[in-house]
């Protein structure tokens, strides 16, 4: 007992002793007083007898009260000891449970190697626990197992690591299974945690054990408060669970605890931790009814059948159902029975043109399926899963009337993507049931979903979530037709693609990407759940590359310029775009554009800065005038300074009036501060090209005060190229929309400096600045 309890018991004992002594003392005084009065005769004797009896009774009753108080204090002491004993026993029980279960709980490290469906490439940590130690099966969340290619490993509590392979991920619910070879664990005995979904009840004391907040092992306690919470929503462009209840408790789980077991006092898992609400202590757990069924089928080597009507159901209480038109007699029928019922299922959403489309309606109350009353999610899914590709008679309450329809159950695995196509560094797959449900898009003949646009397709505005509907007028309703059409197109060909986006499926547009297979092959990958691997097959395509055609005369014009400075270099400036298929040398981006200066039109040599062409690995395109792009090649990248040289084929621009620029290489213009201040204000101008491919390009110029500058740029992190030890020419004030270009002198009619872009890092922030590199 605690110190406070000891003090209370001692105080009670002292009060009882004082009361007993007080009663005895009063009795003795009364006896002595009446004994002296007995000499006065008979009346005195009577009074003495009466008073003596009173004294006796007073003492007896006082002692009796004292004993009762003593007994009450003793009972309180016993109850306190009992409570403390129960608390100690409870702690001991939990300690035994945790010691038994913790060896079965592992930290999972996962790397998503490619984008697929709603998932992005990247790495993460989570939790899992062994549910079959003989077969090495680990249970965790679906969003941990993933639907695409993954590389995973499990770390046990003794720091042993084993490789994992995914063997099952549920198409709808947030659970999946990894498997490892039990022989790989050599330094500890394996344990497993049994699944007991029937142990769940409101008020159940639980422990959530896992890699919470990346701490490898955390033990969080809680009490189950709700067993009928709606499944949490993670946003439109992601996986979302539905058609199931979730449990809720205030256990404060966070990142890394996904897949943790929710344990009861028997050491059994009663739920699977799945999510939490940011900023609160609320945590959400997936029930294990369907998890246990899937595990038992996998253990028996059987197929895990999953059925669907492409319909989302919600559970609603009877007060809400009355507003939807539920008759009193049906409510009474549902309330009666062996198990109490507080509500029924309601149709919430149907996928456009799905099996139940135009047969069921939002707001329909599910009454019976094949004449069996269905009011909960578990029996609903039991019927769907056991009747795949069969017809069901579904009776619903609609506008106070019972309506019966016949609906065919679809195989949920058939509408869940399990193959992908890699092309141009992009990843493509069939539209998934989740995305069709999220955006109300028909699954059949919907088009090809872009999981990752990659190198080639991102350049023309194709992004994740794009749906490709046709290529050069040929429909692409599914991945197979997309592959057949794409594999027949030679590399270097420009094709017209009709696309839309899942957010706006009715809004279509045309883009023209270049099919380029110089950097990336076409590969088809198909998932094999038996082995956990993705089998790769290289797709054949025409090996010849389309030869670029020269620009026809009169189809592309170069600006002549509005000012004297612009006219001097109007036919010597070109727009250069550069794209990098693989990031190297610590580069910060994959796509660059800038202004190039034609220094040798005869040999096709163009000078640019290294913030336009930072490396030799990439594709170069040059735009002369406003209409056509021609390819180029990087032939030199200065190892120290901010200059690169590219070459193009002069024959391709024979019909375009391209001229070589004249460079002013006098020492006065290169570094004399007085010359810059006197001649610069009157005769020096910056000339460049403004705009982009979509907005076109135009000549712009600006004059100002120039001066000689020497700068030392800070070293970047991570290490990458940074110009040093060079005299620069700077201009005071803002150059506005003018970016890179050249500094020309209207007096000498020559190019004084190349106005280059410098990419610098200052205190973990990146910015561009523009300085002149003397000619």
C-alpha positions in Angstrom: 0.0 0.0 0.0 1.1 3.6 -0.6 2.3 5.9 2.1 -0.9 7.9 2.0 -2.9 4.7 2.8 -0.7 3.9 5.7 -1.2 7.3 7.2 -5.0 7.1 6.8 -5.1 3.7 8.5 -2.9 4.9 11.4 -5.2 8.0 11.9 -8.3 5.7 12.0 -6.7 3.4 14.7 -5.9 6.4 16.9 -9.4 7.8 16.7 -10.9 4.4 17.6 -8.6 4.0 20.7 -9.5 7.5 21.9 -13.2 6.8 21.6 -12.9 3.5 23.6 -11.0 5.3 26.4 -13.5 8.1 26.6 -16.5 5.7 27.0 -14.8 3.8 29.8 -13.8 6.9 31.7 -17.3 8.3 31.6 -18.7 5.0 33.0 -16.3 5.0 35.9 -17.1 8.6 36.9 -20.9 7.8 36.9 -20.4 4.7 39.2 -18.4 6.7 41.7 -20.9 9.6 41.8 -24.0 7.4 42.3 -22.2 5.2 44.9 -21.9 8.2 47.3 -25.6 9.0 46.9 -26.8 5.5 47.9 -26.7 6.4 51.6 -29.8 8.6 51.2 -32.2 5.7 51.1 -34.3 3.8 48.6 -34.7 6.7 46.1 -31.0 7.0 45.9 -30.6 3.3 45.3 -33.0 3.4 42.5 -31.3 6.4 40.9 -28.0 4.6 41.4 -29.3 1.5 39.6 -30.7 3.5 36.7 -27.6 5.6 36.3 -25.3 2.5 36.6 -27.3 0.7 33.9 -26.9 3.8 31.7 -23.2 3.9 32.3 -22.9 0.3 31.5 -24.8 0.6 28.2 -22.8 3.7 27.3 -19.6 1.9 27.7 -20.8 -1.2 25.9 -22.2 0.7 22.9 -19.1 2.8 22.7 -16.9 -0.3 22.6 -19.2 -1.8 19.9 -18.9 1.3 17.8 -15.2 1.3 18.2 -15.0 -2.3 17.0 -17.2 -1.5 14.0 -15.0 1.4 13.0 -11.9 -0.8 13.3 -13.6 -3.4 11.1 -14.5 -0.8 8.5 -10.9 0.5 8.4 -9.6 -3.0 8.0 -11.9 -3.6 5.1 -10.8 -0.4 3.4 -7.2 -1.5 3.9 -8.0 -4.9 2.4 -9.7 -3.4 -0.7 -6.8 -1.1 -1.3 -4.4 -4.0 -1.1 -6.7 -5.9 -3.5 -6.7 -3.1 -6.0 -2.9 -2.7 -5.9 -2.5 -6.4 -6.2 -4.8 -6.4 -9.3 -2.8 -3.6 -10.8 0.5 -5.4 -10.1 -1.0 -8.5 -11.7 -2.2 -6.6 -14.7 1.3 -5.1 -15.2 2.8 -8.6 -14.9 0.4 -10.0 -17.4 1.2 -7.3 -20.0 4.9 -7.8 -19.4 4.5 -11.5 -20.1 2.5 -10.7 -23.3 5.0 -8.2 -24.6 8.0 -10.5 -23.9 6.2 -13.2 -25.9 5.1 -11.0 -28.8 8.0 -8.6 -29.3 10.3 -11.2 -31.0 7.6 -11.6 -33.7 7.5 -7.9 -34.6 9.9 -6.6 -37.2 10.9 -3.3 -38.8 10.3 -3.3 -42.5 12.4 -1.2 -44.9 10.8 -0.8 -48.4 12.1 0.8 -51.6 9.6 1.4 -54.4 11.8 1.1 -57.5 9.3 2.6 -59.9 6.1 4.6 -60.0 3.1 2.5 -60.4 -0.6 3.3 -60.3 -0.9 5.8 -57.4 2.5 5.1 -55.9 5.7 7.1 -56.4 9.3 5.8 -56.3 11.0 6.2 -53.0 11.9 4.5 -49.7 10.1 4.2 -46.3 10.0 2.3 -43.0 7.1 0.5 -41.4 6.2 -2.4 -39.1 5.1 -6.0 -39.6 4.6 -9.1 -37.5 5.0 -12.8 -38.1 1.7 -14.7 -38.4 3.1 -18.0 -39.7 6.6 -18.8 -38.5 6.8 -22.1 -40.4 6.2 -20.4 -43.7 7.8 -17.1 -42.8 4.7 -15.0 -43.5 4.6 -11.4 -42.2 1.4 -9.3 -42.1 1.6 -5.5 -42.7 -0.4 -2.8 -44.6 -1.1 -2.8 -48.3 0.4 0.7 -48.6 3.6 -0.9 -47.3 3.6 -4.0 -49.5 2.7 -1.7 -52.4 1.1 -2.6 -55.7 4.3 -2.1 -57.8 7.8 -3.4 -57.9 9.5 -3.2 -54.5 12.6 -4.3 -52.7 12.1 -5.0 -49.0 13.9 -6.3 -46.0 12.8 -7.1 -42.4 15.0 -6.3 -39.3 14.3 -8.4 -36.2 14.8 -7.3 -32.6 18.2 -8.9 -32.5 19.2 -6.9 -35.6 19.2 -9.8 -38.0 18.1 -8.9 -41.5 16.2 -11.0 -44.0 15.0 -10.3 -47.6 11.3 -10.1 -48.1 9.1 -10.8 -51.2 5.5 -9.7 -51.5 3.1 -12.6 -51.9 -0.3 -10.8 -51.6 -1.7 -7.3 -51.4 -5.5 -6.9 -51.1 -7.1 -5.0 -54.0 -9.2 -2.9 -51.6 -8.4 -3.3 -48.0 -5.2 -2.0 -46.4 -3.3 -5.3 -45.7 -0.8 -7.5 -47.4 1.7 -10.2 -46.8 5.5 -10.5 -47.2 7.3 -13.8 -47.0 10.9 -14.7 -45.9 12.9 -17.8 -45.7 12.8 -19.0 -42.0 16.2 -20.6 -42.5 17.7 -17.1 -43.0 17.1 -16.3 -39.3 19.9 -18.1 -37.5 20.4 -16.5 -34.1 16.9 -16.5 -32.6 13.8 -18.6 -32.3 10.9 -17.4 -34.4 7.6 -16.5 -32.8 4.2 -15.8 -34.3 1.2 -13.8 -33.2 -2.2 -15.3 -33.6 -5.1 -13.4 -35.2 -8.2 -13.1 -33.0 -10.7 -10.7 -34.6 -13.5 -12.1 -32.3 -11.8 -10.7 -29.2 -12.7 -7.1 -30.1 -15.1 -5.1 -27.9 -15.5 -1.5 -26.9 -13.4 -0.8 -23.8 -10.8 -3.4 -24.6 -7.3 -2.5 -23.3 -4.7 -2.7 -26.0 -1.1 -2.2 -26.8 0.2 -1.1 -30.2 3.8 -2.3 -30.6 6.0 -1.3 -33.6 8.4 1.1 -35.3 6.6 4.2 -34.3 8.3 7.4 -35.5 11.2 5.3 -36.8 12.2 4.3 -33.2 12.4 0.6 -34.0 10.3 -0.4 -31.0 7.6 1.7 -29.2 4.8 0.4 -27.0 1.7 2.6 -27.1 -1.3 1.9 -24.9 -4.9 2.6 -25.5 -8.5 1.5 -25.2 -10.8 0.7 -28.1 -13.5 3.4 -28.2 -15.2 2.7 -31.6 -15.7 -0.3 -33.7 -17.7 1.2 -36.5 -15.7 4.1 -37.8 -15.7 4.9 -41.5 -12.5 4.0 -43.3 -10.1 7.0 -43.3 -9.5 9.0 -46.5 -6.0 9.7 -47.8 -6.9 12.0 -50.7 -8.1 11.6 -54.2 -4.9 10.7 -56.0 -4.0 7.7 -53.7 -5.1 4.4 -52.4 -8.2 4.5 -50.1 -9.8 1.7 -48.2 -13.6 1.3 -48.3 -16.4 -1.1 -47.6 -15.2 -1.9 -44.2 -15.4 -0.6 -40.6 -12.3 0.7 -38.8 -11.6 0.7 -35.1 -10.5 3.8 -33.3 -8.5 4.4 -30.1 -6.3 7.3 -28.7 -2.9 5.6 -29.0 -1.0 8.5 -30.7 0.6 6.4 -33.5 2.6 8.1 -36.1 4.8 7.4 -39.1 6.6 4.0 -39.1 3.9 2.3 -37.1 1.9 1.2 -40.1 1.5 -2.5 -39.9 1.9 -2.7 -36.2 -0.1 -5.4 -34.3 -2.9 -4.2 -32.0 -2.5 -6.6 -29.1 -4.8 -7.7 -26.2 -4.0 -9.3 -22.9 -3.9 -12.7 -24.4 -1.1 -11.8 -26.7 -3.3 -12.0 -29.8 -3.6 -9.5 -32.6 -7.2 -8.0 -32.6 -6.5 -5.4 -35.3 -3.9 -4.0 -37.7 -2.7 -0.4 -37.2 -3.2 1.5 -40.4 -3.4 5.3 -39.9 -3.7 8.2 -37.5 -5.1 11.7 -37.5 -2.5 14.4 -37.7 -2.5 16.7 -34.7 -4.6 14.4 -32.5 -4.1 11.2 -30.6 -6.6 9.3 -32.7 -5.4 6.1 -34.3 -7.3 3.8 -36.8 -7.1 0.1 -37.0 -8.2 -2.4 -39.7 -10.3 -5.3 -38.5 -8.9 -8.7 -39.1 -11.9 -10.7 -40.3 -10.9 -10.6 -44.0 -7.2 -10.7 -43.1 -7.6 -14.0 -41.4 -9.6 -15.5 -44.3 -6.9 -14.5 -46.8 -4.1 -15.9 -44.5 -5.9 -19.2 -44.2 -6.3 -19.5 -48.0 -2.7 -18.7 -48.6 -1.6 -21.2 -46.0 -3.7 -23.8 -47.8 -2.2 -22.9 -51.1 -5.5 -21.7 -52.5 -6.5 -18.7 -54.6 -7.8 -15.7 -52.6 -11.0 -14.8 -54.4 -12.2 -11.2 -54.2 -15.5 -10.0 -55.7 -16.9 -6.6 -56.3 -19.8 -4.7 -57.8 -17.6 -1.6 -58.3 -19.9 0.0 -55.7 -19.1 1.8 -52.4 -21.3 1.1 -49.4 -21.6 3.1 -46.2 -23.1 2.1 -42.9 -25.9 4.3 -41.6 -27.9 4.3 -38.4 -31.7 3.8 -38.4 -32.5 7.4 -37.7 -30.7 8.3 -40.9 -32.3 5.4 -42.8 -35.8 6.7 -41.9 -35.0 9.9 -43.7 -34.0 7.8 -46.8 -37.4 6.1 -46.7 -36.9 2.9 -44.6 -40.4 1.5 -43.7 -41.1 0.8 -40.0 -41.8 -2.9 -40.6 -38.4 -3.4 -42.2 -36.7 -1.6 -39.4 -38.5 -3.7 -36.9 -37.5 -6.9 -38.8 -33.9 -5.8 -38.9 -33.8 -4.9 -35.2 -35.1 -8.3 -34.2 -32.9 -11.3 -34.2 -30.0 -12.9 -32.4 -27.6 -10.0 -32.7 -28.6 -6.4 -32.0 -28.6 -4.1 -35.1 -28.3 -0.3 -35.1 -28.2 0.3 -38.8 -27.9 -1.0 -42.4 -25.8 -0.5 -45.4 -26.5 2.2 -48.0 -25.2 2.5 -51.6 -22.9 5.5 -51.7 -21.1 5.5 -55.0 -21.1 3.5 -58.2 -18.3 3.5 -60.8 -19.6 4.7 -64.2 -20.6 1.8 -66.4 -19.7 -0.8 -63.8 -21.7 -4.0 -63.2 -24.2 -2.3 -60.9 -24.4 0.9 -62.9 -28.1 1.9 -63.6 -29.2 -1.1 -61.5 -28.4 0.3 -58.1 -28.6 4.0 -57.2 -26.9 6.1 -54.5 -29.2 6.1 -51.5 -30.5 2.6 -52.0 -30.7 0.7 -48.6 -29.4 -2.9 -48.8 -32.1 -5.2 -47.6 -31.4 -8.7 -48.7 -28.9 -10.5 -51.0 -30.0 -13.9 -52.3 -32.8 -13.6 -49.7 -30.4 -13.3 -46.8 -30.6 -10.1 -44.7 -27.3 -8.2 -44.9 -26.5 -5.3 -42.5 -22.7 -5.4 -42.0 -19.6 -5.3 -44.2 -18.2 -8.7 -43.3 -21.2 -10.8 -44.5 -21.5 -8.5 -47.5 -17.9 -9.3 -48.6 -18.3 -13.0 -47.8 -21.1 -13.1 -50.3 -19.2 -11.2 -53.0 -16.0 -13.2 -52.5 -17.8 -16.5 -52.7 -19.8 -15.6 -55.8 -17.2 -14.2 -58.2 -18.5 -14.1 -61.8 -21.9 -15.2 -60.6 -25.3 -13.4 -60.4 -26.7 -12.1 -57.2 -30.3 -11.1 -56.4 -30.0 -7.9 -54.5 -33.1 -6.4 -52.8 -32.9 -2.7 -51.8 -35.3 -0.2 -50.3 -35.8 2.7 -52.7 -38.4 5.4 -52.1 -40.0 3.2 -49.3 -40.4 0.3 -51.8 -38.4 -2.9 -52.1 -36.7 -3.3 -55.5 -34.9 -6.4 -56.5 -32.2 -6.4 -59.2 -29.8 -9.0 -60.6 -26.1 -8.0 -60.6 -23.1 -10.0 -61.8 -20.1 -10.0 -59.4 -16.8 -9.0 -61.0 -13.4 -10.4 -60.1 -11.6 -7.7 -58.2 -8.2 -9.0 -59.2 -9.0 -8.5 -62.9 -9.5 -4.7 -62.5 -6.4 -4.3 -60.4 -3.2 -3.6 -62.5 -0.4 -6.1 -62.3 1.6 -5.3 -65.4 3.4 -2.1 -66.6 5.2 -0.8 -69.6 8.4 1.2 -69.5 9.0 3.5 -72.4 11.1 6.6 -72.6 11.9 6.3 -68.9 8.1 6.6 -68.2 5.9 4.0 -66.6 2.4 3.2 -67.9 -0.3 0.8 -66.7 -4.0 0.2 -67.1 -6.4 2.5 -65.2 -7.0 1.0 -61.7 -10.2 0.5 -59.9 -9.1 2.9 -57.2 -8.5 5.8 -59.6 -11.7 5.0 -61.5 -13.5 5.2 -58.2 -11.7 8.3 -57.1 -12.6 10.3 -60.2 -15.7 8.5 -61.5 -14.1 7.2 -64.7 -15.3 4.1 -66.5 -12.8 1.3 -66.2 -13.5 -0.3 -69.6 -11.6 1.2 -72.5 -10.6 4.2 -70.4 -7.1 4.6 -71.9 -3.6 4.1 -70.5 -2.7 5.7 -67.2 0.6 7.5 -66.8 2.1 6.5 -63.5 5.4 8.3 -64.2 5.9 10.4 -67.3 9.7 9.9 -67.3 12.2 11.6 -69.5 10.6 11.8 -72.9 7.0 12.5 -72.1 7.4 15.1 -69.3 9.0 17.5 -71.8 5.6 18.0 -73.6 3.5 18.4 -70.5 2.5 14.8 -69.8 2.4 14.4 -66.0 1.4 11.7 -63.5 -2.3 11.0 -63.7 -2.5 11.7 -67.5 -4.7 9.3 -69.5 -3.4 8.6 -73.1 -6.4 7.9 -75.4 -4.9 7.7 -78.8 -1.6 7.9 -80.7 -1.6 9.4 -84.2 -5.4 8.9 -84.3 -5.2 5.2 -83.3 -7.1 4.5 -80.0 -5.2 3.1 -77.0 -8.0 1.7 -74.8 -5.6 -0.5 -72.8 -1.9 -1.2 -72.2 -1.7 -3.9 -74.9 -2.9 -1.6 -77.7 -0.7 1.2 -76.4 2.4 -1.1 -76.5 1.6 -2.4 -80.0 1.3 1.1 -81.5 4.3 2.6 -79.6 6.6 -0.3 -80.6 5.9 0.3 -84.3 7.1 3.9 -84.3 10.7 4.6 -85.3 12.9 6.5 -82.8 13.1 10.2 -83.4 9.5 10.4 -84.7 7.2 13.1 -83.5 3.7 11.7 -82.8 0.4 13.3 -81.9 -1.1 12.0 -78.6 -4.6 12.8 -77.5 -4.6 13.0 -73.7 -6.7 14.0 -70.7 -6.2 13.9 -66.9 -8.0 12.0 -64.3 -9.0 15.2 -62.6 -10.7 16.5 -65.8 -11.4 13.4 -67.9 -13.6 15.3 -70.4 -11.0 17.9 -71.1 -8.8 16.6 -73.9 -5.7 18.1 -75.5 -3.1 17.2 -78.1 0.6 17.0 -77.4 3.5 16.0 -79.7 6.3 14.2 -78.0 9.4 12.8 -79.8 9.7 9.0 -79.5 13.4 8.6 -78.6 14.8 5.2 -77.6 18.4 6.1 -77.6 18.6 6.2 -73.8 15.8 3.8 -72.7 14.4 0.5 -74.1 10.8 -0.5 -74.0 10.2 -3.2 -71.3 7.0 -4.9 -70.3 6.9 -6.2 -66.7 4.3 -8.5 -65.2 3.9 -9.3 -61.5 4.1 -12.9 -60.3 2.5 -13.2 -56.8 3.7 -16.8 -56.5 7.4 -15.7 -56.5 7.0 -12.0 -55.6 8.9 -11.0 -58.7 8.2 -8.9 -61.8 9.1 -10.8 -65.0 10.6 -8.4 -67.6 10.2 -8.8 -71.4 12.0 -6.4 -73.7 9.7 -5.1 -76.4 11.1 -5.0 -80.0 10.8 -1.8 -82.0 12.3 -0.4 -85.3 16.0 0.1 -84.7 16.5 2.8 -87.4 16.4 6.4 -86.3 14.4 8.9 -88.3 16.8 11.3 -90.1 16.0 15.0 -89.4 14.9 17.0 -92.5 16.3 20.4 -93.4 14.3 23.5 -92.8 12.4 24.4 -96.0 13.0 27.8 -97.4 10.3 30.3 -96.3 9.0 28.2 -93.4 11.2 29.8 -90.7 12.1 33.4 -90.4 14.5 35.1 -88.0 13.8 38.4 -86.4 15.6 41.4 -87.8 15.6 43.5 -84.6 14.1 46.8 -83.7 17.2 48.6 -82.3 20.8 48.9 -83.7 22.0 46.6 -81.0 19.4 43.9 -81.8 20.1 44.1 -85.5 23.8 43.4 -84.9 23.1 39.9 -83.5 19.6 39.1 -84.6 20.8 36.4 -87.0 23.3 35.0 -84.5 21.1 34.1 -81.5 19.4 30.8 -81.2 17.2 29.2 -78.5 18.9 26.1 -77.0 17.1 23.5 -75.0 18.9 20.7 -73.3 17.5 17.6 -71.5 19.3 15.0 -69.4 18.1 11.4 -69.3 19.9 10.5 -66.1 21.0 13.0 -63.4 24.8 13.0 -63.0 27.5 15.2 -61.4 25.1 16.5 -58.7 23.0 18.4 -61.2 19.8 20.1 -59.9 17.5 19.5 -62.8 16.9 17.6 -66.0 15.6 20.3 -68.4 17.4 23.5 -69.3 17.0 26.3 -71.8 18.9 29.4 -72.7 20.3 31.6 -75.5 23.1 30.4 -77.7 25.5 32.5 -79.8 26.5 31.3 -83.2 30.3 31.8 -83.4 30.9 29.8 -86.6 28.0 29.4 -88.9 30.1 27.5 -91.5 30.9 24.7 -89.1 27.8 25.0 -87.0 29.4 26.0 -83.6 27.3 27.6 -80.9 28.5 28.9 -77.5 26.2 28.6 -74.4 26.7 28.8 -70.7 26.9 25.7 -68.4 23.5 26.5 -66.9 22.1 25.7 -70.3 24.3 22.8 -71.2 25.8 21.6 -67.9 27.1 18.2 -69.1 27.8 16.2 -72.3 25.1 13.6 -71.4 21.9 14.7 -72.9 19.9 15.8 -75.9 20.4 19.2 -77.6 17.8 21.0 -79.7 18.3 24.4 -81.4 15.6 26.7 -82.6 16.4 29.1 -85.4 13.7 31.7 -85.8 10.3 30.7 -84.5 9.2 27.5 -86.2 11.6 24.6 -86.3 13.9 22.7 -84.0 17.0 20.8 -85.2 19.2 18.5 -83.1 22.6 19.4 -81.9 25.5 17.7 -80.2 27.7 18.7 -77.2 31.3 18.8 -78.3 33.0 20.7 -75.4 32.2 21.5 -71.8 34.8 23.8 -70.1 36.1 22.1 -67.0 36.5 25.3 -65.0 34.5 28.2 -66.5 30.8 28.7 -67.4 31.0 27.8 -71.1 30.0 25.0 -73.4 30.1 24.5 -77.1 27.6 22.6 -79.2 27.5 21.7 -82.9 24.6 21.4 -85.4 24.5 20.3 -89.0 24.7 23.5 -91.2 23.0 21.7 -94.0 19.7 21.7 -92.0 19.6 25.5 -91.9 20.9 26.3 -95.4 17.6 28.1 -96.1 17.8 30.2 -92.9 19.9 33.4 -92.9 22.3 32.4 -90.0 25.3 34.6 -89.4 28.5 34.2 -87.3 28.9 36.8 -84.6 32.0 39.0 -84.4 33.8 38.9 -81.1 35.6 41.9 -79.6 38.7 40.6 -78.0 40.5 43.9 -77.2 41.9 44.2 -73.7 40.1 47.5 -73.2 36.7 46.0 -73.5 37.7 42.9 -71.4 38.7 44.5 -68.2 39.3 48.3 -68.2 36.9 49.8 -65.6 37.2 53.3 -67.0 36.3 52.1 -70.5 33.3 50.3 -69.2 32.1 53.4 -67.4 32.6 55.8 -70.3 31.9 53.7 -73.4 29.6 51.3 -71.7 26.8 53.7 -70.9 26.7 55.1 -74.4 27.4 52.1 -76.6 26.9 48.8 -74.7 23.6 46.9 -74.7 22.5 43.5 -73.5 20.6 41.6 -76.2 18.9 38.2 -75.7 15.8 36.0 -76.5 12.8 36.1 -74.2 9.9 33.6 -74.1 9.5 29.8 -74.2 8.5 27.2 -76.7 4.8 27.6 -76.0 4.9 31.5 -76.0 7.4 31.8 -78.9 10.6 33.8 -78.6 11.5 37.4 -79.4 14.5 39.7 -79.3 14.8 42.0 -76.3 17.5 44.4 -75.3 18.5 46.7 -72.4 21.2 49.3 -71.7 22.6 50.4 -68.4 25.7 51.1 -66.3 28.3 48.4 -66.6 31.3 47.7 -64.4 34.1 45.1 -63.9 33.4 42.6 -61.1 35.4 39.8 -59.4 33.3 37.3 -57.5 33.9 34.2 -55.5 30.8 32.0 -55.4 30.2 29.8 -52.3 30.8 26.1 -52.8 27.5 24.2 -53.3 26.1 21.2 -51.5 26.2 18.5 -52.8 29.4 19.2 -54.7 28.9 20.3 -58.2 30.4 22.6 -60.8 30.9 26.3 -59.7 32.8 28.9 -61.7 35.8 30.6 -60.0 38.8 32.9 -60.8 37.2 34.9 -63.6 36.7 38.6 -64.3 33.1 39.4 -64.9 31.1 42.3 -66.3 28.0 43.3 -64.4 25.2 45.7 -65.0 23.5 47.8 -62.3 19.7 47.5 -61.9 17.2 44.9 -62.9 17.3 43.4 -66.4 13.5 42.6 -66.4 12.4 39.8 -68.6 15.8 39.7 -70.3 17.8 36.6 -69.3 20.9 35.3 -70.9 22.3 36.7 -74.2 25.2 38.8 -75.2 26.7 42.3 -74.5 27.2 44.1 -77.8 28.8 47.5 -78.7 27.0 49.6 -81.2 30.3 51.5 -81.7 32.5 48.6 -82.6 29.6 46.5 -83.9 31.0 43.5 -82.1 30.1 41.2 -79.2 31.9 42.4 -76.1 30.9 39.6 -73.7 28.5 36.6 -73.4 25.8 37.4 -70.8 25.7 34.1 -69.0 23.5 32.5 -66.4 25.1 31.3 -63.2 23.4 28.9 -60.8 24.6 29.5 -57.3 23.7 28.3 -53.8 23.6 30.6 -50.8 22.7 29.2 -47.4 20.9 26.1 -48.8 18.9 28.3 -51.2 19.5 28.3 -55.0 19.2 31.2 -57.3 20.2 32.4 -60.8 22.3 35.4 -61.4 23.5 36.9 -64.7 27.1 38.2 -65.5 29.1 38.9 -68.6 32.0 36.7 -69.6 34.4 38.8 -71.7 34.7 37.7 -75.3 
